[in-house]
């Protein structure tokens, strides 16, 4: 089977602008929703998870899908909704956990309500 190479037609694109989406690498930080690292890309490669650090979905994210990849083996990553928001019908500002070297997808249905795939990551 031939090796597939990336071409302009199979690069992920922003649904609004049509521009290519590039993965962003960010370090997890903080231990609460107020000091967690705010995601800056739709595809997020996260380093520095240690069981207490986390990332947060940015404000005004209605309709966006975020891929979150925890690169740290054996260490959980906390993922927070936008400030005042919920994930998976949870409590406002409560985090979900992504296990070490696993990933999840967050679909934001509104600016404040999101759902993860899988429903309970880790």
ABEGO torsion letter per residue (X at the ends): XBBBBBBAAABBBBAAAGBBBBBBBBBBBEABAAABBBBABABBBBBGBAGABBBBBBBGABGBBBBBBBABBGBBBBBBBBBGBBBGGBBBGBBBBBBBGBBBBBBBABAABBBBOBABBX
